[in-house]
Amino acid sequence: MPFVLEDTRNHVGILTLDHDAKRNALNRIMMDSLIEGMQRMKSDGARVVILRANRGAAVWSAGHDIAELPKPGFDPLAYDDPLEKTIRAIQHFPAPVIAMIEGTVWGGACELALTCDIRIGTPQTSFAVTPAKIGLPYNLNGITNLVNALGPATAREMAFTTQPLPAERAYQLGILQYLVEVEELEGFTLDLARKITLNSPLSISVIKEQLRVLAGAYAIPPETFERVQGLRKVAYESSDYQEGIDAFFQKRTPCFRGK
């Protein structure tokens, strides 16, 4: 598959992000390949899936491919966005998905990693939530995922500062369930996956779905949803959003004017 390596052994599926030249930026082809890979693994009866980058990669993923974001005036994170579809595929996959994270995680890749059921990192791992760097308004589903995984206080801090959260603090906050040395990462992750495969796949599937439903059980009045969407529209139609995109490609610090 383009930009994704696929392997299945002993009920353990392994999907490897394989576009080091672009720091595993989450483009449409890669996301489609991840979804197709998970569909095949579901058909093959995988009882756990590991999502990883190539060994030794300094960046697990640089996040959403900025070149594929729509021009200002269009919702950059619409329901049919490839990253949004991939996140839903992980949420609905009927077995645990483990994020095996050696390098740094940026932007939309944070939500991808946080959507996984278990996250294992190394001292080199860090997380940065960066939409404010380019003036991009997160969608309501993405904010909900961040709050569920990080808690409101940490979600605010990471979204407002856009600064990387180091591995030790991520572990203390429960963002990483395990923190191991880089030379132990692969063996540790495979051993944990093997232990999961020994348990009842039907029971785990039901528990995962129950947890997903409960995590999304927010009653939002229609007028509140429409208000939030209206606020997002103001942001993605703004000059600031265009300035953020321009500054990214021109490799300069953006000058946001709040309009």
NORZI-V616378 format. One record per residue. RES is the residue in three letters. SS is DSSP state (A for helix, B for strand, O for the rest). D_CENTER is the distance of its C-alpha to the mean C-alpha in whole Angstrom. Layout:
res->(RES & RES)
ss->(SS & SS)
d_center->(D_CENTER & D_CENTER)
This chain:
res->(MET & PRO & PHE & VAL & LEU & GLU & ASP & THR & ARG & ASN & HIS & VAL & GLY & ILE & LEU & THR & LEU & ASP & HIS & ASP & ALA & LYS & ARG & ASN & ALA & LEU & ASN & ARG & ILE & MET & MET & ASP & SER & LEU & ILE & GLU & GLY & MET & GLN & ARG & MET & LYS & SER & ASP & GLY & ALA & ARG & VAL & VAL & ILE & LEU & ARG & ALA & ASN & ARG & GLY & ALA & ALA & VAL & TRP & SER & ALA & GLY & HIS & ASP & ILE & ALA & GLU & LEU & PRO & LYS & PRO & GLY & PHE & ASP & PRO & LEU & ALA & TYR & ASP & ASP & PRO & LEU & GLU & LYS & THR & ILE & ARG & ALA & ILE & GLN & HIS & PHE & PRO & ALA & PRO & VAL & ILE & ALA & MET & ILE & GLU & GLY & THR & VAL & TRP & GLY & GLY & ALA & CYS & GLU & LEU & ALA & LEU & THR & CYS & ASP & ILE & ARG & ILE & GLY & THR & PRO & GLN & THR & SER & PHE & ALA & VAL & THR & PRO & ALA & LYS & ILE & GLY & LEU & PRO & TYR & ASN & LEU & ASN & GLY & ILE & THR & ASN & LEU & VAL & ASN & ALA & LEU & GLY & PRO & ALA & THR & ALA & ARG & GLU & MET & ALA & PHE & THR & THR & GLN & PRO & LEU & PRO & ALA & GLU & ARG & ALA & TYR & GLN & LEU & GLY & ILE & LEU & GLN & TYR & LEU & VAL & GLU & VAL & GLU & GLU & LEU & GLU & GLY & PHE & THR & LEU & ASP & LEU & ALA & ARG & LYS & ILE & THR & LEU & ASN & SER & PRO & LEU & SER & ILE & SER & VAL & ILE & LYS & GLU & GLN & LEU & ARG & VAL & LEU & ALA & GLY & ALA & TYR & ALA & ILE & PRO & PRO & GLU & THR & PHE & GLU & ARG & VAL & GLN & GLY & LEU & ARG & LYS & VAL & ALA & TYR & GLU & SER & SER & ASP & TYR & GLN & GLU & GLY & ILE & ASP & ALA & PHE & PHE & GLN & LYS & ARG & THR & PRO & CYS & PHE & ARG & GLY & LYS)
ss->(O & O & O & B & B & B & B & B & B & O & O & B & B & B & B & B & B & O & O & A & A & A & O & O & O & B & O & A & A & A & A & A & A & A & A & A & A & A & A & A & A & A & A & O & O & O & O & B & B & B & B & B & B & O & O & O & O & O & B & B & B & O & O & B & O & A & A & A & O & O & O & O & O & O & O & O & O & O & O & O & O & A & A & A & A & A & A & A & A & A & A & A & O & O & O & B & B & B & B & B & B & O & O & B & B & B & O & A & A & A & A & A & A & A & A & O & O & B & B & B & B & O & O & O & O & B & B & B & O & O & A & A & A & O & O & O & O & O & O & A & A & A & A & A & A & A & A & A & A & A & O & A & A & A & A & A & A & A & A & A & A & O & O & O & B & B & A & A & A & A & A & A & O & O & O & O & O & B & B & O & O & A & A & A & A & A & A & A & A & A & A & A & A & A & A & A & A & O & O & O & A & A & A & A & A & A & A & A & A & A & A & A & A & A & A & O & O & O & O & O & O & A & A & A & A & A & A & A & A & A & A & A & A & A & A & A & O & O & A & A & A & A & A & A & A & A & A & A & A & A & O & O & O & O & O & O & O & O & O)
d_center->(20 & 19 & 17 & 16 & 18 & 19 & 21 & 22 & 24 & 26 & 23 & 20 & 18 & 16 & 14 & 14 & 13 & 16 & 16 & 17 & 19 & 17 & 14 & 12 & 11 & 10 & 13 & 14 & 16 & 13 & 11 & 15 & 15 & 12 & 13 & 17 & 16 & 15 & 18 & 21 & 19 & 20 & 23 & 24 & 24 & 21 & 21 & 18 & 15 & 14 & 11 & 12 & 13 & 17 & 19 & 20 & 17 & 17 & 13 & 11 & 9 & 10 & 8 & 9 & 13 & 15 & 18 & 17 & 16 & 19 & 22 & 23 & 24 & 22 & 19 & 16 & 13 & 16 & 15 & 16 & 13 & 12 & 8 & 9 & 11 & 9 & 7 & 11 & 12 & 10 & 11 & 14 & 15 & 18 & 17 & 15 & 12 & 12 & 9 & 12 & 11 & 14 & 14 & 12 & 9 & 9 & 8 & 6 & 4 & 4 & 3 & 1 & 4 & 6 & 6 & 8 & 11 & 12 & 11 & 14 & 14 & 17 & 19 & 18 & 14 & 13 & 10 & 11 & 10 & 12 & 13 & 16 & 17 & 18 & 19 & 16 & 16 & 13 & 14 & 15 & 12 & 9 & 12 & 13 & 9 & 10 & 13 & 13 & 11 & 13 & 16 & 17 & 19 & 16 & 14 & 17 & 18 & 14 & 14 & 18 & 18 & 15 & 17 & 15 & 15 & 17 & 16 & 19 & 18 & 15 & 17 & 20 & 17 & 16 & 12 & 13 & 16 & 17 & 18 & 21 & 22 & 21 & 24 & 23 & 19 & 20 & 23 & 21 & 18 & 21 & 23 & 21 & 20 & 24 & 24 & 22 & 24 & 27 & 26 & 27 & 24 & 26 & 25 & 22 & 21 & 23 & 21 & 18 & 19 & 21 & 18 & 16 & 19 & 20 & 16 & 17 & 20 & 21 & 24 & 24 & 27 & 27 & 28 & 26 & 23 & 25 & 26 & 22 & 22 & 25 & 23 & 20 & 23 & 25 & 22 & 21 & 25 & 26 & 27 & 24 & 22 & 24 & 25 & 21 & 21 & 24 & 24 & 20 & 22 & 26 & 24 & 26 & 25 & 25 & 27 & 26 & 29 & 28 & 29)
